Amino acid sequence: MESIVWIAIILVLFAGIIVLNVKFKKNIAFAWRVVISTLIGLAAGIIYQVMFSGYSADTSALITSQVTQVTTLIGDGFIALLRMLVVPLVFIAILNVIVNQKEQANLGKMTIRTVSLFVITVAVAALIGIGLAMAFNLGSGMTLPVGTEGWAGKEYKGIVDTIIGLLPRNPIAAMAEGNVIAVVIFAAFIGIATNKVDKKYPELIAPVKTLITAGFKIMTRLTGMIIQLIPYGVFALMFNLAATQGFSTFQEIATYFVVMLIGLVLLFAVHMIILISRGINPVKFVLNAAPALLVAFTSSSSFGTLPVTIETLEDRMGVSTGVANFSASLGSTMGMNACAGLFPAVLAVMIANMSGVAIDLPFIFLMLVVIVIGSFGIAGIPGTASIAATVVLGGLGLPFAPVALIWPIDPIIDMGRTMVNVNGAMVISTVVDKSMGLMDQEKFNEPNKQKDNEVGAEA
């Protein structure tokens, strides 16, 4: 009976969100509709958690599994649609950029500036993590959970093998596996070859360019259609999170939670400072970025958020198509500030303290080098944060088993990490675009309500 009642409540709330996004579409900005839907899902999940806190573990688990079937269908269905867009969108967008001669001339400059900023921000994120973990003396007094002593973490074959694995030896397989870097490389080669043939046989290539342009327009329209579903997806994802995560899990590793939370806030502040240094209004930036940040937060997937990130950069930030697709694609698979910079740095200090390893300057320098190199060596591999931890801890000769300590609350922390990752990729995309003189400042400063109406009309 409890399951039936809560399923009915969820359906009523979902119907209310439909009304909010259909009837009040013109009165309430899209970003605010996303926020409202997120808060409704969070509130409903917390109420659910409180109501069933007194039940036995087995009964609560049974009811939760039944109730969350509805929200899982909605939330996971939304994420599946976003993932559906990633490979074809990245492929056609990069191809469209390469065959455009104006963008082609800027490709080398764009690559150097983007990669350089990713390296710098990962290094800064690592320093923040190291400093905070040392300041809080994280790891001192912690003990390893029974039964996890022999856990070695996820398999990592090394940077060389990983980078080789990113090359598109089988482009179709790379697309099926969601290997974005391989897709970008393959699209770049196709684009360069197209330009070379175009110089000798322009009449043959003209229809190809028209087809590429048409394909890009179609994918842009499809992306706009899927993005309109964000309020429904974040409602379901947030309910699932609040309903399934118990609050008692925070008590055991409160210090880790505090360190990571402060680290994420500081890293976000660094992003804002970067914007200010380039003359970009950080408040306006955050307001423009809100839809992508909320999807990243609720989905915990930089890769899954990529279509929303690209759409937000182009339509709300005024970032050029080439930079938006290139930088955002890289930011979803490599150089991630929070997952590959802050997170492994905090873990390394925590486990070093647990293991009695002296954290001196040579150790800190080695840690920094391993983190920066590792942040690019893990590109395209699922489970980025765990792989990043494996790379760094292995490179420093530290055991991986203590990571099990933070797993009970890591899904919640991962939401913040993903949001900061996406924010960092968007900041770098915007800064690079402005430095190259390509950014549409009028689009950036345009009222968000007007942008939302334009996106809705296109969809």
Secondary structure, DSSP 8 states (H G I E B T S, - for coil): -HHHHHHHHHHHHHHHHHHHHHHTTTTS-HHHHHHHHHHHHHHHHHHHHHHTTTS-HHHHHHHHHHHHHHHHHHHHHHHHHHHHHHHHHHHHHHHHHHTSHHHHHTHHHHHHHHHHHHHHHHHHHHHHHHHHHHHTTTTTT----TT-TT---S----HHHHHHHHS-SSHHHHHHHT-HHHHHHHHHHHHHHHHHHHHH-HHHHHHHHHHHHHHHHHHHHHHHHHHTTHHHHHHHHHHHHHHHS-TTHHHHTHHHHHHHHHHHHHHHHHHHHHHHHTT--HHHHHHHHHHHHHHHHHH--HHHHHHHHHHHHHHTS---HHHHHHHHHHHTTS--HIIIIIHHHHHHHHHHHHHT----HHHHHHHHHHHHHHHHHTTT-SSHHHHHHHHHHHHHT--SGGGGGGTTTHHHHHHHHHHHHHHHHHHHHHHHHHHTT---HHHHHS-HHHHHHHHHHH-
